[in-house]
Amino acid sequence: MSNRVCKILGISKPVIQAPMAWITSAKLVAAVSNAGGLGVIGPNGGYEKPVTSIKDTVDEMRKTIHNTRKLTSKPFGMNILTSMYDPHKYSKNIIKLCKEENVKVLALIGIADPKEIRELKEDGFTVIAREINPTVRGAINAEKAGADIVVATGCDEGGVMPILVNGMASITALISDAVKIPVLSAGGIVNEKLAGAAKAAGAEGLYVGSRFMLSKECRLAQTIKDQILQTHPDDYIVNVILNGSSRMRTPPNDIAKHGLELNKKGNLNPSLGDSFKSMIQGDKTQGSASINNTISLVKSIDSCEDIVKELAKPFIN
C-alpha cells in the first residue's frame, strides 16, 4: 500500500482495467478486482442486446453493478463521458445511478470542464481523468480541478486512439513531470517488460484494455480473439475516425479496408461497423475489435489473475 494509486483506490495492485465498450462485464470487472486491480464497467458493459433509451441504459447498467457485486466485495469503477462527448446526457444519469448504488470510482473520459470534476469531487467520487487526446495542459487543469489520478494515453493504445503521436513512454514522462498527482500509463502495455517501461517513464500504475481482451473472463467473441492472436503485427489497419479527432486500429477486415479508402478520399468519419455483432456475436464481416500495437506479443488467453499479477510486478516491492 506504499503505492499512491493503491492507496487512493483501495486496491493492492495498481492495474486498472480500461472500461472497454461492450466487452466489459460483471465477470471481467470482478475478476480484475478480485486479482487486486480495479475493474471498471464500460459502456454497454454486460448488456445482452443493444439498448437506446436512457431509462433502458440505466436499468441495464444497474443489473451489471448488481451482478458485479455478486462476484466481488472489492472496489470497482464506472466509465462516464464528459459533457462534450455526451450530448444526450447518458453520463448524467449514470452518475446518479452510481450515487444510488454507491459506486465511488469514476473513469472520466474526454475533455473535462474543470467544473465537472469539481462537481464529481463534491459528490464524493474518486476521479480518474483521461483525455482522449492527452496534453500536459489538460492534465494540469484536471489536477487543479481536483482529479485524483490522471491517465497518460499513448498512441500505442487500442480503443479510440489519440490523433496525437506521443507514445506511451513520452506522454507519461511529460505528464508525470507536470503534475503532482499519480499518473497511470496507457498504451501498448501487455507484459511485465512494458509495464516496467511505463514505471521508468514516471507512471505509478497502469490503465490497460487490450491485454484484458485476451483474457479468459473477457466476453469478446472467440472468433475475434482468435483473429487477434493470428494477425501479424504488420497487418493491422488504422482508420482516422470521429471527424479526424481520433483513430482506430483493427485486424484487417472489409470495413476497415473500406474505411482506409474513404480516409484517402478525405472522409474522416467512416463507418466502424456494428460492435455488438462483431465483438459479442463474433461476426467478422461486421467489423472487429480496436486493439493496441503490441498485442502480437501476447500468445495465449490467460486469466485476469495472472495478467494483473504480471503487470503489477514492477510496481510492487
Contacts in CASP RR format, 6 or more apart in sequence:
PFRMAT RR
TARGET T0000
AUTHOR 0000-0000-0000
METHOD contacts of the structure
MODEL  1
MSNRVCKILGISKPVIQAPMAWITSAKLVAAVSNAGGLGVIGPNGGYEKP
VTSIKDTVDEMRKTIHNTRKLTSKPFGMNILTSMYDPHKYSKNIIKLCKE
ENVKVLALIGIADPKEIRELKEDGFTVIAREINPTVRGAINAEKAGADIV
VATGCDEGGVMPILVNGMASITALISDAVKIPVLSAGGIVNEKLAGAAKA
AGAEGLYVGSRFMLSKECRLAQTIKDQILQTHPDDYIVNVILNGSSRMRT
PPNDIAKHGLELNKKGNLNPSLGDSFKSMIQGDKTQGSASINNTISLVKS
IDSCEDIVKELAKPFIN
1 7 0 8 1.000
1 12 0 8 1.000
2 317 0 8 1.000
3 14 0 8 1.000
3 204 0 8 1.000
3 205 0 8 1.000
3 315 0 8 1.000
3 316 0 8 1.000
4 182 0 8 1.000
4 204 0 8 1.000
5 11 0 8 1.000
5 14 0 8 1.000
5 16 0 8 1.000
5 149 0 8 1.000
5 182 0 8 1.000
5 184 0 8 1.000
5 204 0 8 1.000
5 205 0 8 1.000
6 12 0 8 1.000
6 13 0 8 1.000
6 14 0 8 1.000
8 126 0 8 1.000
8 148 0 8 1.000
8 149 0 8 1.000
8 182 0 8 1.000
9 16 0 8 1.000
9 38 0 8 1.000
9 75 0 8 1.000
9 105 0 8 1.000
9 126 0 8 1.000
9 149 0 8 1.000
10 75 0 8 1.000
11 33 0 8 1.000
11 36 0 8 1.000
11 37 0 8 1.000
11 38 0 8 1.000
11 74 0 8 1.000
11 75 0 8 1.000
12 36 0 8 1.000
12 37 0 8 1.000
13 35 0 8 1.000
13 36 0 8 1.000
13 37 0 8 1.000
13 308 0 8 1.000
13 309 0 8 1.000
13 311 0 8 1.000
13 312 0 8 1.000
13 315 0 8 1.000
13 316 0 8 1.000
14 37 0 8 1.000
14 184 0 8 1.000
14 204 0 8 1.000
14 205 0 8 1.000
14 206 0 8 1.000
14 312 0 8 1.000
14 315 0 8 1.000
15 32 0 8 1.000
15 35 0 8 1.000
15 36 0 8 1.000
15 37 0 8 1.000
15 38 0 8 1.000
15 205 0 8 1.000
15 206 0 8 1.000
15 208 0 8 1.000
15 308 0 8 1.000
15 311 0 8 1.000
15 312 0 8 1.000
16 37 0 8 1.000
16 38 0 8 1.000
16 39 0 8 1.000
16 40 0 8 1.000
16 107 0 8 1.000
16 128 0 8 1.000
16 184 0 8 1.000
16 205 0 8 1.000
16 206 0 8 1.000
16 207 0 8 1.000
16 208 0 8 1.000
17 24 0 8 1.000
17 28 0 8 1.000
17 29 0 8 1.000
17 32 0 8 1.000
17 37 0 8 1.000
17 38 0 8 1.000
17 39 0 8 1.000
17 40 0 8 1.000
17 208 0 8 1.000
17 209 0 8 1.000
17 212 0 8 1.000
17 304 0 8 1.000
18 40 0 8 1.000
18 107 0 8 1.000
18 186 0 8 1.000
18 207 0 8 1.000
18 208 0 8 1.000
18 209 0 8 1.000
18 212 0 8 1.000
19 40 0 8 1.000
19 41 0 8 1.000
19 42 0 8 1.000
19 43 0 8 1.000
19 77 0 8 1.000
19 78 0 8 1.000
19 79 0 8 1.000
19 107 0 8 1.000
19 109 0 8 1.000
20 42 0 8 1.000
20 159 0 8 1.000
20 209 0 8 1.000
20 212 0 8 1.000
20 213 0 8 1.000
21 42 0 8 1.000
21 43 0 8 1.000
21 44 0 8 1.000
21 45 0 8 1.000
21 275 0 8 1.000
22 43 0 8 1.000
22 44 0 8 1.000
22 45 0 8 1.000
22 46 0 8 1.000
22 47 0 8 1.000
22 275 0 8 1.000
22 276 0 8 1.000
22 279 0 8 1.000
22 280 0 8 1.000
23 45 0 8 1.000
23 213 0 8 1.000
23 218 0 8 1.000
23 219 0 8 1.000
23 220 0 8 1.000
23 279 0 8 1.000
23 280 0 8 1.000
23 289 0 8 1.000
24 39 0 8 1.000
24 40 0 8 1.000
24 41 0 8 1.000
24 42 0 8 1.000
24 45 0 8 1.000
24 46 0 8 1.000
25 45 0 8 1.000
25 46 0 8 1.000
25 64 0 8 1.000
25 217 0 8 1.000
25 218 0 8 1.000
25 219 0 8 1.000
26 46 0 8 1.000
26 64 0 8 1.000
26 67 0 8 1.000
26 68 0 8 1.000
26 70 0 8 1.000
26 71 0 8 1.000
27 71 0 8 1.000
27 217 0 8 1.000
27 219 0 8 1.000
28 39 0 8 1.000
28 212 0 8 1.000
28 215 0 8 1.000
28 217 0 8 1.000
28 218 0 8 1.000
28 219 0 8 1.000
28 304 0 8 1.000
29 39 0 8 1.000
29 40 0 8 1.000
29 41 0 8 1.000
29 68 0 8 1.000
29 72 0 8 1.000
29 76 0 8 1.000
29 77 0 8 1.000
30 39 0 8 1.000
30 68 0 8 1.000
30 71 0 8 1.000
30 72 0 8 1.000
30 74 0 8 1.000
30 76 0 8 1.000
31 71 0 8 1.000
31 215 0 8 1.000
31 217 0 8 1.000
31 303 0 8 1.000
31 304 0 8 1.000
31 305 0 8 1.000
32 38 0 8 1.000
32 39 0 8 1.000
32 76 0 8 1.000
32 212 0 8 1.000
32 304 0 8 1.000
32 308 0 8 1.000
33 39 0 8 1.000
33 72 0 8 1.000
33 74 0 8 1.000
33 75 0 8 1.000
33 76 0 8 1.000
34 71 0 8 1.000
34 72 0 8 1.000
34 74 0 8 1.000
34 304 0 8 1.000
34 305 0 8 1.000
35 304 0 8 1.000
35 305 0 8 1.000
35 307 0 8 1.000
35 308 0 8 1.000
35 309 0 8 1.000
36 74 0 8 1.000
36 308 0 8 1.000
36 312 0 8 1.000
37 74 0 8 1.000
37 308 0 8 1.000
37 312 0 8 1.000
38 75 0 8 1.000
38 76 0 8 1.000
38 77 0 8 1.000
38 105 0 8 1.000
39 76 0 8 1.000
39 77 0 8 1.000
40 76 0 8 1.000
40 77 0 8 1.000
40 78 0 8 1.000
40 79 0 8 1.000
40 105 0 8 1.000
40 107 0 8 1.000
41 61 0 8 1.000
41 64 0 8 1.000
41 65 0 8 1.000
41 68 0 8 1.000
41 76 0 8 1.000
41 77 0 8 1.000
41 78 0 8 1.000
41 79 0 8 1.000
42 78 0 8 1.000
42 79 0 8 1.000
43 79 0 8 1.000
44 50 0 8 1.000
44 51 0 8 1.000
44 60 0 8 1.000
44 276 0 8 1.000
45 60 0 8 1.000
45 61 0 8 1.000
45 64 0 8 1.000
46 60 0 8 1.000
46 63 0 8 1.000
46 64 0 8 1.000
46 67 0 8 1.000
46 219 0 8 1.000
47 60 0 8 1.000
47 64 0 8 1.000
49 276 0 8 1.000
50 276 0 8 1.000
51 57 0 8 1.000
51 60 0 8 1.000
54 88 0 8 1.000
54 89 0 8 1.000
54 90 0 8 1.000
54 93 0 8 1.000
57 90 0 8 1.000
57 93 0 8 1.000
57 94 0 8 1.000
58 93 0 8 1.000
58 94 0 8 1.000
58 96 0 8 1.000
58 97 0 8 1.000
61 78 0 8 1.000
61 94 0 8 1.000
61 97 0 8 1.000
62 97 0 8 1.000
62 101 0 8 1.000
65 78 0 8 1.000
65 97 0 8 1.000
65 101 0 8 1.000
65 103 0 8 1.000
66 101 0 8 1.000
68 76 0 8 1.000
75 104 0 8 1.000
75 105 0 8 1.000
76 103 0 8 1.000
76 105 0 8 1.000
77 103 0 8 1.000
77 104 0 8 1.000
77 105 0 8 1.000
77 106 0 8 1.000
77 107 0 8 1.000
78 94 0 8 1.000
78 98 0 8 1.000
78 103 0 8 1.000
78 105 0 8 1.000
78 106 0 8 1.000
78 107 0 8 1.000
79 106 0 8 1.000
79 107 0 8 1.000
79 109 0 8 1.000
80 86 0 8 1.000
80 91 0 8 1.000
80 94 0 8 1.000
80 95 0 8 1.000
80 106 0 8 1.000
80 107 0 8 1.000
80 108 0 8 1.000
80 109 0 8 1.000
81 90 0 8 1.000
81 91 0 8 1.000
81 108 0 8 1.000
81 109 0 8 1.000
81 110 0 8 1.000
82 91 0 8 1.000
82 108 0 8 1.000
82 109 0 8 1.000
82 110 0 8 1.000
82 111 0 8 1.000
82 112 0 8 1.000
82 113 0 8 1.000
82 116 0 8 1.000
83 89 0 8 1.000
83 91 0 8 1.000
83 113 0 8 1.000
83 116 0 8 1.000
84 110 0 8 1.000
84 111 0 8 1.000
84 113 0 8 1.000
85 109 0 8 1.000
85 110 0 8 1.000
85 111 0 8 1.000
85 132 0 8 1.000
86 92 0 8 1.000
95 106 0 8 1.000
95 120 0 8 1.000
95 123 0 8 1.000
95 125 0 8 1.000
97 103 0 8 1.000
98 104 0 8 1.000
98 106 0 8 1.000
98 125 0 8 1.000
99 123 0 8 1.000
104 124 0 8 1.000
104 125 0 8 1.000
104 126 0 8 1.000
105 125 0 8 1.000
105 126 0 8 1.000
105 128 0 8 1.000
106 120 0 8 1.000
106 125 0 8 1.000
106 126 0 8 1.000
106 127 0 8 1.000
106 128 0 8 1.000
107 128 0 8 1.000
107 130 0 8 1.000
108 116 0 8 1.000
108 117 0 8 1.000
108 120 0 8 1.000
108 127 0 8 1.000
108 128 0 8 1.000
108 129 0 8 1.000
108 130 0 8 1.000
108 147 0 8 1.000
109 130 0 8 1.000
109 132 0 8 1.000
110 130 0 8 1.000
110 131 0 8 1.000
110 132 0 8 1.000
111 131 0 8 1.000
111 132 0 8 1.000
111 138 0 8 1.000
112 129 0 8 1.000
112 131 0 8 1.000
112 141 0 8 1.000
112 142 0 8 1.000
112 145 0 8 1.000
112 147 0 8 1.000
114 141 0 8 1.000
114 142 0 8 1.000
114 144 0 8 1.000
114 145 0 8 1.000
115 145 0 8 1.000
116 145 0 8 1.000
117 127 0 8 1.000
117 129 0 8 1.000
117 142 0 8 1.000
117 145 0 8 1.000
117 146 0 8 1.000
117 147 0 8 1.000
118 145 0 8 1.000
118 146 0 8 1.000
120 127 0 8 1.000
121 127 0 8 1.000
121 145 0 8 1.000
121 146 0 8 1.000
126 148 0 8 1.000
126 149 0 8 1.000
127 146 0 8 1.000
127 147 0 8 1.000
127 148 0 8 1.000
127 149 0 8 1.000
128 147 0 8 1.000
128 148 0 8 1.000
128 149 0 8 1.000
128 150 0 8 1.000
128 151 0 8 1.000
128 184 0 8 1.000
128 207 0 8 1.000
129 139 0 8 1.000
129 142 0 8 1.000
129 147 0 8 1.000
129 149 0 8 1.000
129 150 0 8 1.000
129 151 0 8 1.000
130 150 0 8 1.000
130 151 0 8 1.000
130 153 0 8 1.000
130 186 0 8 1.000
130 207 0 8 1.000
131 138 0 8 1.000
131 139 0 8 1.000
131 142 0 8 1.000
131 151 0 8 1.000
131 153 0 8 1.000
132 153 0 8 1.000
132 160 0 8 1.000
132 162 0 8 1.000
132 245 0 8 1.000
132 246 0 8 1.000
133 162 0 8 1.000
133 163 0 8 1.000
133 164 0 8 1.000
133 245 0 8 1.000
133 246 0 8 1.000
134 151 0 8 1.000
134 152 0 8 1.000
134 153 0 8 1.000
134 154 0 8 1.000
134 162 0 8 1.000
134 164 0 8 1.000
134 166 0 8 1.000
134 171 0 8 1.000
134 175 0 8 1.000
135 164 0 8 1.000
136 174 0 8 1.000
136 175 0 8 1.000
136 178 0 8 1.000
139 150 0 8 1.000
139 152 0 8 1.000
139 175 0 8 1.000
139 178 0 8 1.000
139 179 0 8 1.000
139 183 0 8 1.000
140 178 0 8 1.000
140 179 0 8 1.000
142 150 0 8 1.000
143 150 0 8 1.000
143 179 0 8 1.000
143 180 0 8 1.000
143 181 0 8 1.000
147 181 0 8 1.000
148 181 0 8 1.000
148 182 0 8 1.000
149 181 0 8 1.000
149 182 0 8 1.000
149 183 0 8 1.000
149 184 0 8 1.000
150 175 0 8 1.000
150 179 0 8 1.000
150 181 0 8 1.000
150 182 0 8 1.000
150 183 0 8 1.000
150 184 0 8 1.000
151 183 0 8 1.000
151 184 0 8 1.000
151 185 0 8 1.000
151 186 0 8 1.000
151 207 0 8 1.000
152 168 0 8 1.000
152 171 0 8 1.000
152 172 0 8 1.000
152 174 0 8 1.000
152 175 0 8 1.000
152 176 0 8 1.000
152 183 0 8 1.000
152 184 0 8 1.000
152 185 0 8 1.000
152 186 0 8 1.000
152 203 0 8 1.000
153 162 0 8 1.000
153 168 0 8 1.000
153 171 0 8 1.000
153 186 0 8 1.000
153 187 0 8 1.000
153 207 0 8 1.000
154 161 0 8 1.000
154 162 0 8 1.000
154 166 0 8 1.000
154 167 0 8 1.000
154 168 0 8 1.000
154 170 0 8 1.000
154 171 0 8 1.000
154 172 0 8 1.000
154 186 0 8 1.000
154 187 0 8 1.000
154 188 0 8 1.000
155 161 0 8 1.000
155 162 0 8 1.000
155 164 0 8 1.000
155 165 0 8 1.000
155 166 0 8 1.000
155 167 0 8 1.000
155 187 0 8 1.000
155 247 0 8 1.000
156 167 0 8 1.000
156 168 0 8 1.000
156 187 0 8 1.000
156 188 0 8 1.000
156 292 0 8 1.000
156 293 0 8 1.000
156 294 0 8 1.000
157 168 0 8 1.000
157 186 0 8 1.000
157 187 0 8 1.000
157 188 0 8 1.000
157 209 0 8 1.000
157 210 0 8 1.000
157 292 0 8 1.000
158 187 0 8 1.000
158 188 0 8 1.000
158 209 0 8 1.000
158 210 0 8 1.000
158 248 0 8 1.000
158 249 0 8 1.000
158 290 0 8 1.000
158 291 0 8 1.000
158 292 0 8 1.000
158 293 0 8 1.000
159 209 0 8 1.000
159 210 0 8 1.000
159 248 0 8 1.000
159 249 0 8 1.000
159 290 0 8 1.000
159 291 0 8 1.000
160 241 0 8 1.000
160 242 0 8 1.000
160 246 0 8 1.000
160 247 0 8 1.000
160 248 0 8 1.000
160 290 0 8 1.000
161 238 0 8 1.000
161 246 0 8 1.000
161 247 0 8 1.000
161 248 0 8 1.000
161 249 0 8 1.000
161 290 0 8 1.000
162 246 0 8 1.000
162 247 0 8 1.000
163 240 0 8 1.000
163 244 0 8 1.000
163 245 0 8 1.000
163 246 0 8 1.000
163 247 0 8 1.000
164 171 0 8 1.000
166 174 0 8 1.000
167 187 0 8 1.000
168 185 0 8 1.000
168 186 0 8 1.000
168 187 0 8 1.000
168 188 0 8 1.000
168 189 0 8 1.000
168 194 0 8 1.000
168 197 0 8 1.000
168 198 0 8 1.000
168 201 0 8 1.000
169 185 0 8 1.000
169 197 0 8 1.000
169 198 0 8 1.000
169 200 0 8 1.000
169 201 0 8 1.000
170 201 0 8 1.000
172 183 0 8 1.000
172 185 0 8 1.000
172 198 0 8 1.000
172 201 0 8 1.000
172 202 0 8 1.000
172 203 0 8 1.000
173 201 0 8 1.000
173 202 0 8 1.000
175 183 0 8 1.000
176 183 0 8 1.000
176 201 0 8 1.000
176 202 0 8 1.000
176 203 0 8 1.000
182 204 0 8 1.000
182 205 0 8 1.000
183 202 0 8 1.000
183 203 0 8 1.000
183 204 0 8 1.000
183 205 0 8 1.000
184 203 0 8 1.000
184 204 0 8 1.000
184 205 0 8 1.000
184 206 0 8 1.000
184 207 0 8 1.000
185 198 0 8 1.000
185 201 0 8 1.000
185 202 0 8 1.000
185 203 0 8 1.000
185 205 0 8 1.000
185 206 0 8 1.000
185 207 0 8 1.000
186 206 0 8 1.000
186 207 0 8 1.000
186 208 0 8 1.000
186 209 0 8 1.000
187 210 0 8 1.000
187 292 0 8 1.000
188 194 0 8 1.000
188 210 0 8 1.000
188 292 0 8 1.000
188 293 0 8 1.000
188 294 0 8 1.000
188 295 0 8 1.000
189 195 0 8 1.000
189 198 0 8 1.000
189 206 0 8 1.000
189 208 0 8 1.000
189 211 0 8 1.000
189 292 0 8 1.000
189 294 0 8 1.000
189 311 0 8 1.000
190 208 0 8 1.000
190 210 0 8 1.000
190 211 0 8 1.000
190 292 0 8 1.000
190 294 0 8 1.000
190 295 0 8 1.000
190 297 0 8 1.000
190 298 0 8 1.000
191 211 0 8 1.000
191 297 0 8 1.000
191 298 0 8 1.000
191 310 0 8 1.000
191 311 0 8 1.000
192 310 0 8 1.000
192 311 0 8 1.000
192 313 0 8 1.000
192 314 0 8 1.000
194 294 0 8 1.000
195 206 0 8 1.000
195 310 0 8 1.000
195 311 0 8 1.000
195 312 0 8 1.000
195 313 0 8 1.000
195 314 0 8 1.000
195 315 0 8 1.000
196 314 0 8 1.000
198 205 0 8 1.000
198 206 0 8 1.000
198 314 0 8 1.000
199 205 0 8 1.000
199 314 0 8 1.000
199 315 0 8 1.000
204 315 0 8 1.000
205 315 0 8 1.000
206 311 0 8 1.000
206 312 0 8 1.000
206 315 0 8 1.000
208 311 0 8 1.000
209 292 0 8 1.000
210 291 0 8 1.000
210 292 0 8 1.000
210 295 0 8 1.000
211 295 0 8 1.000
211 298 0 8 1.000
211 307 0 8 1.000
211 311 0 8 1.000
212 218 0 8 1.000
212 304 0 8 1.000
212 307 0 8 1.000
213 220 0 8 1.000
213 225 0 8 1.000
213 228 0 8 1.000
213 289 0 8 1.000
213 291 0 8 1.000
213 295 0 8 1.000
214 225 0 8 1.000
214 228 0 8 1.000
214 229 0 8 1.000
214 295 0 8 1.000
214 298 0 8 1.000
214 300 0 8 1.000
214 301 0 8 1.000
214 302 0 8 1.000
215 301 0 8 1.000
215 302 0 8 1.000
215 303 0 8 1.000
215 304 0 8 1.000
215 307 0 8 1.000
216 301 0 8 1.000
216 302 0 8 1.000
216 303 0 8 1.000
216 304 0 8 1.000
217 303 0 8 1.000
217 304 0 8 1.000
218 225 0 8 1.000
219 280 0 8 1.000
220 279 0 8 1.000
220 280 0 8 1.000
220 289 0 8 1.000
221 278 0 8 1.000
221 279 0 8 1.000
221 280 0 8 1.000
221 281 0 8 1.000
221 282 0 8 1.000
222 282 0 8 1.000
223 282 0 8 1.000
223 283 0 8 1.000
223 284 0 8 1.000
224 278 0 8 1.000
224 279 0 8 1.000
224 282 0 8 1.000
224 284 0 8 1.000
224 288 0 8 1.000
224 289 0 8 1.000
225 301 0 8 1.000
227 251 0 8 1.000
227 284 0 8 1.000
227 288 0 8 1.000
228 251 0 8 1.000
228 289 0 8 1.000
228 291 0 8 1.000
228 295 0 8 1.000
229 298 0 8 1.000
229 299 0 8 1.000
229 301 0 8 1.000
231 251 0 8 1.000
231 252 0 8 1.000
231 296 0 8 1.000
232 296 0 8 1.000
233 293 0 8 1.000
233 294 0 8 1.000
233 296 0 8 1.000
235 251 0 8 1.000
235 252 0 8 1.000
236 249 0 8 1.000
236 250 0 8 1.000
236 251 0 8 1.000
236 252 0 8 1.000
236 291 0 8 1.000
236 293 0 8 1.000
237 249 0 8 1.000
237 250 0 8 1.000
237 251 0 8 1.000
237 252 0 8 1.000
237 253 0 8 1.000
237 256 0 8 1.000
237 257 0 8 1.000
237 260 0 8 1.000
238 247 0 8 1.000
238 248 0 8 1.000
238 249 0 8 1.000
238 260 0 8 1.000
239 247 0 8 1.000
239 248 0 8 1.000
239 250 0 8 1.000
239 256 0 8 1.000
239 259 0 8 1.000
239 260 0 8 1.000
239 263 0 8 1.000
239 270 0 8 1.000
239 272 0 8 1.000
240 246 0 8 1.000
240 247 0 8 1.000
240 263 0 8 1.000
240 268 0 8 1.000
241 247 0 8 1.000
241 248 0 8 1.000
241 268 0 8 1.000
241 269 0 8 1.000
241 270 0 8 1.000
241 272 0 8 1.000
242 268 0 8 1.000
242 269 0 8 1.000
243 268 0 8 1.000
243 269 0 8 1.000
244 268 0 8 1.000
244 269 0 8 1.000
248 272 0 8 1.000
248 290 0 8 1.000
249 290 0 8 1.000
249 291 0 8 1.000
249 292 0 8 1.000
249 293 0 8 1.000
250 256 0 8 1.000
250 287 0 8 1.000
250 288 0 8 1.000
250 289 0 8 1.000
250 290 0 8 1.000
250 291 0 8 1.000
251 288 0 8 1.000
251 289 0 8 1.000
251 291 0 8 1.000
253 284 0 8 1.000
253 285 0 8 1.000
253 287 0 8 1.000
253 288 0 8 1.000
254 285 0 8 1.000
254 287 0 8 1.000
255 271 0 8 1.000
255 272 0 8 1.000
255 273 0 8 1.000
255 286 0 8 1.000
255 287 0 8 1.000
255 288 0 8 1.000
256 287 0 8 1.000
256 288 0 8 1.000
258 270 0 8 1.000
258 271 0 8 1.000
259 267 0 8 1.000
259 270 0 8 1.000
259 271 0 8 1.000
262 270 0 8 1.000
263 270 0 8 1.000
272 287 0 8 1.000
273 286 0 8 1.000
273 287 0 8 1.000
274 283 0 8 1.000
274 286 0 8 1.000
274 287 0 8 1.000
275 287 0 8 1.000
277 283 0 8 1.000
277 286 0 8 1.000
277 287 0 8 1.000
278 284 0 8 1.000
278 286 0 8 1.000
278 287 0 8 1.000
278 288 0 8 1.000
278 289 0 8 1.000
279 288 0 8 1.000
279 289 0 8 1.000
END
